Amino acid sequence: MKKYLYVFIFTVLYIGIANANLITINKNTKLWVQQYGHGKPTIILINGGGDTIDTEWTKIIPMLSKTTSILAYDRPGQMKSTPLPNMKPVTAKSVVFSLRQLLTKLNIKPPYMLVAHSSGALYAQYFARNYPNEISGLVMIDGNLVTEQFPKTVSWISPKTARFIQNYNQAHLVKMENTLKTIHPPYTKKQLAQITYVLEVIGKQESAKEIMNSPPLSKNLSLAVLVSGTYPLEIKLQKEFSAQVPNSIFMQFPKAGHYIQNDDPKAVIDIINKISLRTKNKTALIYHCNKSLHASA
């Protein structure tokens, strides 16, 4: 009996830590938001396509929230949030616009640290490149890259391999478009989530273009790039991406699947904490420099 009582008390206490709400960001959109912990930088968890907070982050939130504040949210169309307002492809620019609306609504001030999985990494890259003064750190977990959509931009990829990647992307795109044609109203919640995933896949190439047309990543960004599996081409692309920022962390997880944060949560938490500590140190240094300049003026 005591055992069950302790479990119940722990559950109540843990739930009490989280602030979970549907937040209205405009007349058409409500986002499901879960907030944990206290402190800076605020870590923003960005889901991959077709995923939710529950499928992505439950193994790492409890530990991360002990040291700083966490914001997890479901994008429009992702299960608990309201459906997408239209059937247009979803792109990085629109996702970041909605996320910044949410941050303003919640009065959460920068600096932010982004932790993004899969296609969510495209959105995180757009955010970091266009708003460098707001983003202090970025952790990409098996994140999508621009070069996966435009392999011909990579000098060392052979024309044959580039064509293979482009043909694969095109076949996947056609499959998604055909899937969309099979879903008819009235939609279930699960079907709406499926539609959202399809529209994000369809929007990937445009997202990549939006990123390419953005400023480069800041050299002051604290960056970590995590990649699963043993596929040499993917590993080389991810390693090159990480190398564009000095002192970035690059780590392979050869035994992990696509959801590294679920397969090896402790290692992922350690890396996120390292990047978080770097951002805290940089923020403190900037504060003291500004204070010294002000005192000498």
VEXDREN-2710 file (C-alpha; in Angstrom, 1 decimal):
% VEXDREN-2710
k/r/px/py/pz
1/MET/0.0/0.0/0.0
2/LYS/2.8/2.4/0.9
3/LYS/4.5/1.7/-2.4
4/TYR/1.4/2.8/-4.3
5/LEU/1.1/5.9/-2.1
6/TYR/4.7/6.9/-2.8
7/VAL/4.1/6.5/-6.6
8/PHE/1.0/8.6/-6.4
9/ILE/2.8/11.4/-4.4
10/PHE/5.7/11.4/-6.9
11/THR/3.3/11.6/-9.8
12/VAL/1.4/14.5/-8.3
13/LEU/4.7/16.3/-7.5
14/TYR/6.1/15.8/-11.0
15/ILE/2.9/16.9/-12.7
16/GLY/2.9/20.0/-10.4
17/ILE/6.3/21.0/-11.9
18/ALA/4.8/21.3/-15.3
19/ASN/2.7/24.1/-16.5
20/ALA/0.6/22.6/-19.4
21/ASN/-1.8/24.7/-21.4
22/LEU/-3.4/25.4/-24.7
23/ILE/-2.0/28.8/-25.6
24/THR/-3.8/31.0/-28.1
25/ILE/-1.3/32.8/-30.4
26/ASN/-3.8/34.1/-32.9
27/LYS/-7.5/33.7/-33.7
28/ASN/-6.9/30.5/-35.7
29/THR/-4.2/28.8/-33.6
30/LYS/-3.8/27.3/-30.2
31/LEU/-0.6/25.5/-29.3
32/TRP/-0.2/22.8/-26.6
33/VAL/2.6/23.9/-24.3
34/GLN/4.4/22.3/-21.4
35/GLN/6.8/24.3/-19.2
36/TYR/9.2/22.9/-16.7
37/GLY/11.9/24.2/-14.3
38/HIS/13.5/27.6/-13.9
39/GLY/16.5/29.5/-15.1
40/LYS/18.3/30.6/-18.2
41/PRO/18.8/29.8/-21.0
42/THR/15.3/28.6/-21.7
43/ILE/15.6/25.3/-23.6
44/ILE/13.1/25.0/-26.4
45/LEU/12.4/21.5/-27.6
46/ILE/11.4/21.3/-31.3
47/ASN/9.7/18.1/-32.4
48/GLY/10.4/16.3/-35.6
49/GLY/7.8/15.8/-38.3
50/GLY/4.9/13.6/-37.2
51/ASP/6.0/13.6/-33.6
52/THR/4.8/15.2/-30.3
53/ILE/6.2/16.1/-26.9
54/ASP/5.1/12.6/-25.7
55/THR/7.0/10.7/-28.4
56/GLU/10.1/12.9/-28.3
57/TRP/11.1/14.2/-25.0
58/THR/9.7/12.3/-22.0
59/LYS/13.0/10.6/-21.2
60/ILE/15.0/13.8/-21.0
61/ILE/12.7/16.5/-19.6
62/PRO/12.8/15.4/-15.9
63/MET/16.6/15.7/-15.7
64/LEU/17.0/18.8/-17.9
65/SER/14.3/20.7/-15.9
66/LYS/16.4/20.4/-12.7
67/THR/19.0/22.9/-14.0
68/THR/17.1/25.3/-16.3
69/SER/13.7/26.1/-17.8
70/ILE/12.2/24.0/-20.5
71/LEU/9.6/24.8/-23.1
72/ALA/8.1/21.9/-25.1
73/TYR/5.3/22.5/-27.5
74/ASP/3.3/20.8/-30.3
75/ARG/3.2/22.6/-33.6
76/PRO/-0.2/23.3/-35.3
77/GLY/-1.7/20.0/-36.4
78/GLN/0.4/18.0/-34.0
79/MET/-2.2/16.1/-31.9
80/LYS/-2.9/18.4/-28.9
81/SER/-2.6/21.7/-30.8
82/THR/-5.2/23.1/-33.1
83/PRO/-5.2/21.9/-36.8
84/LEU/-3.3/23.8/-39.4
85/PRO/-5.4/26.7/-40.7
86/ASN/-5.0/25.6/-44.4
87/MET/-3.6/22.8/-46.6
88/LYS/-0.5/24.7/-47.6
89/PRO/3.0/23.2/-47.3
90/VAL/4.6/24.0/-43.9
91/THR/8.0/25.8/-44.1
92/ALA/10.7/26.9/-41.7
93/LYS/9.7/30.6/-41.9
94/SER/6.1/29.9/-40.9
95/VAL/7.1/27.6/-38.1
96/VAL/9.5/30.1/-36.6
97/PHE/7.0/32.9/-36.9
98/SER/4.5/30.9/-34.9
99/LEU/7.1/29.9/-32.3
100/ARG/8.2/33.5/-31.8
101/GLN/4.5/34.5/-31.4
102/LEU/4.3/31.9/-28.7
103/LEU/7.4/33.1/-26.9
104/THR/6.0/36.7/-26.9
105/LYS/2.7/35.5/-25.6
106/LEU/4.4/33.6/-22.8
107/ASN/6.7/36.6/-22.1
108/ILE/9.8/34.3/-22.3
109/LYS/12.8/36.4/-23.0
110/PRO/16.0/35.4/-24.8
111/PRO/18.6/33.9/-24.7
112/TYR/17.0/30.7/-26.0
113/MET/18.7/27.3/-26.5
114/LEU/17.2/25.1/-29.2
115/VAL/17.1/21.3/-29.1
116/ALA/15.7/20.0/-32.3
117/HIS/15.1/16.5/-33.7
118/SER/14.9/15.4/-37.3
119/SER/13.0/17.9/-39.5
120/GLY/12.6/20.1/-36.5
121/ALA/16.3/20.9/-37.0
122/LEU/15.5/22.8/-40.3
123/TYR/13.2/25.1/-38.3
124/ALA/15.9/25.5/-35.6
125/GLN/18.5/26.4/-38.2
126/TYR/16.3/29.1/-39.7
127/PHE/15.6/30.5/-36.2
128/ALA/19.3/30.6/-35.3
129/ARG/20.4/32.1/-38.6
130/ASN/17.8/34.8/-38.7
131/TYR/17.7/35.8/-35.0
132/PRO/21.3/35.2/-33.8
133/ASN/20.9/37.6/-30.9
134/GLU/18.1/35.4/-29.5
135/ILE/19.7/32.0/-29.9
136/SER/22.7/31.1/-27.7
137/GLY/22.8/27.4/-28.3
138/LEU/21.7/24.7/-30.7
139/VAL/21.6/20.9/-30.3
140/MET/20.6/19.0/-33.4
141/ILE/19.6/15.4/-32.9
142/ASP/19.7/13.5/-36.2
143/GLY/18.7/16.7/-37.7
144/ASN/17.7/17.3/-41.4
145/LEU/20.2/19.4/-43.4
146/VAL/19.8/21.7/-46.4
147/THR/22.3/19.6/-48.3
148/GLU/19.9/16.6/-48.1
149/GLN/17.5/18.6/-50.2
150/PHE/20.2/20.1/-52.5
151/PRO/23.0/17.5/-52.7
152/LYS/24.4/19.2/-55.9
153/THR/25.6/22.1/-53.7
154/VAL/28.1/19.7/-52.0
155/SER/31.3/19.6/-54.1
156/TRP/32.5/16.2/-53.1
157/ILE/29.2/14.4/-53.7
158/SER/29.4/12.6/-57.1
159/PRO/26.8/13.4/-59.8
160/LYS/25.5/9.8/-59.5
161/THR/25.0/10.0/-55.8
162/ALA/23.4/13.5/-56.1
163/ARG/20.9/12.1/-58.6
164/PHE/20.2/9.1/-56.3
165/ILE/19.4/11.5/-53.4
166/GLN/17.2/13.7/-55.6
167/ASN/15.3/10.8/-57.0
168/TYR/14.8/9.4/-53.5
169/ASN/13.5/12.8/-52.3
170/GLN/11.2/13.1/-55.3
171/ALA/9.8/9.5/-54.8
172/HIS/9.1/10.3/-51.2
173/LEU/7.4/13.5/-52.1
174/VAL/5.1/11.8/-54.6
175/LYS/4.3/9.2/-52.0
176/MET/3.3/11.9/-49.5
177/GLU/1.2/13.7/-52.1
178/ASN/-0.6/10.5/-52.9
179/THR/-1.2/9.9/-49.2
180/LEU/-2.8/13.3/-48.9
181/LYS/-5.2/12.4/-51.6
182/THR/-6.5/9.4/-49.7
183/ILE/-7.5/11.4/-46.6
184/HIS/-11.0/12.9/-46.7
185/PRO/-13.1/15.0/-44.2
186/PRO/-14.4/14.8/-41.6
187/TYR/-10.9/14.3/-40.3
188/THR/-10.0/12.4/-37.1
189/LYS/-7.3/13.9/-34.8
190/LYS/-4.9/11.2/-36.1
191/GLN/-5.6/12.1/-39.7
192/LEU/-5.0/15.8/-39.0
193/ALA/-1.6/14.9/-37.5
194/GLN/-0.9/12.8/-40.6
195/ILE/-1.8/15.7/-42.9
196/THR/0.5/17.9/-40.9
197/TYR/3.4/15.5/-41.3
198/VAL/2.7/15.3/-45.1
199/LEU/2.6/19.1/-45.4
200/GLU/5.9/19.4/-43.6
201/VAL/7.5/16.9/-45.8
202/ILE/6.2/18.7/-48.9
203/GLY/7.5/22.0/-47.5
204/LYS/11.1/20.7/-46.8
205/GLN/12.6/21.9/-50.1
206/GLU/11.2/25.4/-49.6
207/SER/12.4/25.3/-46.0
208/ALA/15.9/24.5/-47.3
209/LYS/15.7/27.5/-49.7
210/GLU/14.6/29.8/-46.9
211/ILE/17.6/28.7/-44.9
212/MET/20.0/29.1/-47.8
213/ASN/18.7/32.6/-48.3
214/SER/19.4/33.4/-44.6
215/PRO/22.6/34.7/-43.0
216/PRO/25.1/32.1/-41.9
217/LEU/25.2/30.6/-38.4
218/SER/26.9/32.9/-35.9
219/LYS/30.4/31.8/-35.0
220/ASN/29.5/32.6/-31.4
221/LEU/26.7/29.9/-31.4
222/SER/27.2/27.0/-29.0
223/LEU/26.5/24.0/-31.3
224/ALA/26.2/20.3/-30.9
225/VAL/25.4/17.9/-33.7
226/LEU/24.4/14.3/-32.9
227/VAL/24.0/11.7/-35.6
228/SER/22.8/8.1/-35.4
229/GLY/23.8/5.0/-37.4
230/THR/26.9/4.3/-39.5
231/TYR/25.9/5.6/-43.0
232/PRO/29.2/7.3/-44.2
233/LEU/27.6/10.0/-46.4
234/GLU/25.2/11.2/-43.6
235/ILE/28.0/11.2/-41.0
236/LYS/30.3/13.2/-43.3
237/LEU/27.5/15.8/-44.1
238/GLN/26.7/16.2/-40.4
239/LYS/30.3/16.5/-39.4
240/GLU/30.8/19.2/-42.1
241/PHE/27.8/21.0/-40.8
242/SER/29.2/21.1/-37.2
243/ALA/32.6/22.3/-38.4
244/GLN/31.2/25.6/-39.6
245/VAL/31.0/26.8/-36.0
246/PRO/34.2/26.8/-33.9
247/ASN/34.4/24.5/-30.9
248/SER/31.2/22.7/-31.8
249/ILE/30.5/19.2/-30.4
250/PHE/30.1/16.4/-32.9
251/MET/29.1/12.9/-31.7
252/GLN/28.1/9.7/-33.4
253/PHE/25.7/7.2/-32.0
254/PRO/26.3/4.1/-34.2
255/LYS/24.0/1.8/-32.1
256/ALA/21.2/4.3/-31.8
257/GLY/18.2/4.7/-34.0
258/HIS/16.7/7.9/-35.3
259/TYR/15.4/8.8/-31.8
260/ILE/18.8/9.2/-30.1
261/GLN/17.2/11.0/-27.2
262/ASN/15.1/7.9/-26.5
263/ASP/17.8/5.3/-27.1
264/ASP/20.6/7.0/-25.2
265/PRO/18.9/9.7/-23.0
266/LYS/21.8/10.1/-20.5
267/ALA/24.4/10.9/-23.2
268/VAL/22.0/13.3/-24.9
269/ILE/21.3/15.0/-21.6
270/ASP/25.0/15.3/-20.9
271/ILE/25.6/17.1/-24.2
272/ILE/22.6/19.4/-23.8
273/ASN/23.9/20.4/-20.3
274/LYS/27.4/21.0/-21.8
275/ILE/26.0/23.4/-24.4
276/SER/23.7/25.0/-21.8
277/LEU/26.7/25.6/-19.5
278/ARG/28.6/27.2/-22.4
279/THR/25.7/29.6/-23.1
280/LYS/25.5/30.5/-19.5
281/ASN/29.2/31.3/-19.4
282/LYS/29.0/33.4/-22.5
283/THR/26.0/35.3/-21.2
284/ALA/27.8/36.0/-17.9
285/LEU/30.9/37.2/-19.8
286/ILE/28.8/39.6/-22.0
287/TYR/27.1/40.9/-18.9
288/HIS/30.4/41.6/-17.1
289/CYS/31.9/43.2/-20.2
290/ASN/28.9/45.5/-20.6
291/LYS/29.0/46.4/-16.9
292/SER/32.7/47.3/-17.1
293/LEU/32.1/49.4/-20.2
294/HIS/29.2/51.2/-18.5
295/ALA/31.4/51.8/-15.4
296/SER/34.2/53.3/-17.3
297/ALA/32.0/55.6/-19.4
END
